[in-house]
Amino acid sequence: MSGGMNGAVRIFADYTGDVHERADVVVVGSGPGGAVVAHGLAAAGHDVILVEEGPPFTPDDFELDGARSMARTLREGGLRATRGYMLSTMQAIALGGGSLVNSAICVRSPQETLDGWCSDFALERTTRADLDPHYDAVEKFLGIEPTPDDVQGDRNLLFRDGCNALGYSSEPIARNVRGCRGSGECFTGCRARAKQSMDISYVPAAIAAGARVLTSVQVQQVTTAGRRATGVAGQVARPFTGELSHRVRIEAKVVVLAAGCMATPVLLQRSGGLANASGQAGENLQFHPGVAIMGVFPERTHPEFGATQGYQSLQFIPEGFKLETLWAPPGVFAVRLPGIGTELKQRLAEIPYCAVWDAIASCNRSLGRVRARRRGMDPALHWRFDPQDVQILKRALQVLAELLFAAGARKILPGVGRLPEEMHSLDEAEALRRHDLRADDLTCGGNHAFSSTRMHGDPHRGVVGEDGRCHDLDNLYVADTGILPRSPAVNPMLTCMALAHRVAAGIAERI
């Protein structure tokens, strides 16, 4: 299509020459942070341009095959990983950012976590009471509610049953969906358009308020004059190949970077080391490393039906991890299954009887960095796994094993190096407790990433203040998960949006 949404969205085919635009505010990145800021400022009457490197997707564009979907919607074909410890990490390149391909999980950070942020990072206005009005606003706009039982499916409700059997608290996950059908297709794009990803929620609302959207534009530099940002510059980028063509220049009174906690530091570095008097831009990269265990049950669980991630337990947040149910295309799980040939085929035949549950950990000791490469805008990532944080995941694996057997699993596949591929009882699973677990025994993913442009009340120790404004420049803001000073203890999307809502309100007052 050409120029969808009443012509307010430019796509690759619309660019026939160099682009030069002016606006009150330019927002770089259309994910949960950028979309919320763009809507808030457009609704306040400001002229806003929202820039996105990826293309818009429609249900006709969604690929049910996991590998093909990741190759189209994720940066570096879904193969991005850190060095040091090889942690796979996925970031989207699409209108709507990660909200297009995540599980729609929306959880408020616990009060204790935010209190810790305030005390440890010299913050004065980021308690739970401070953020609750912003959480409220986002939840109301997106219709965020707990997942109902009729779209949970067996693999989610078995998690509830396991928690009940062991006396652990559990609850349906609150998600930004309207009319979910339980198709389990969150990762490959919701064909029912039930998931309220940014491309069908905040972005159209921003357009209705007057915002303009430029997709297929790679921003490569923030332009400045003294202590002020004057706009951004980049090039048109062909979807899926990244081939660069026409020049793009946007002048603006305010620049907001919401390109993601890996892209934003690279952009600052490519702009001559902007916003880095503290030396913290691109430092302190943190993840929620996740582990998962597959349980095989005596009866069919019909895992193809049910919310992708419909149930959770916050019981172990004080110990540093959160438990969730999980689903993905079978081809994605197949990569993690042991065996080849006939053995692998036999394991694939057990998928209709399986449930996969995972744990994400707040690994605050495990830190990394983001650096620009010599060429291009993809980051070079380095991250180390602290041995003490490995022990958090060891404990999480033990709990997951206990839960699966409590729910009735006849065997589990722990996926831990130097341990049996299958365990058939709690006695066998005791090996998880006895095992001298090392980081390289784990098969981890870390799609929640944050803290690379952290918020800190001391300009010498952080990149931005509580209003998201860079300490070094008067009108440059950051509004993605990079500003989280450390783990939010739970999935970060809702907290990112709440902070972005606050950032937008602060900008509206200043311009």
Helices and strands as residue ranges (DSSP letters): E 9-10, G 12-14, E 19-28, H 32-43, E 48-51, G 59-61, H 66-73, G 75-78, E 83-84, G 97-100, H 111-120, H 128-142, E 145-146, G 149-151, H 154-166, E 171-172, E 174-175, G 186-188, G 198-200, H 202-208, E 212-214, E 217-225, E 228-237, E 244-257, H 263-270, E 286-287, E 290-296, E 311-313, G 317-319, E 321-326, H 330-334, H 341-348, G 351-353, E 354-361, E 368-372, E 379-383, H 387-406, E 411-413, H 426-434, G 439-441, E 449-450, E 476-478, G 481-483, H 493-510
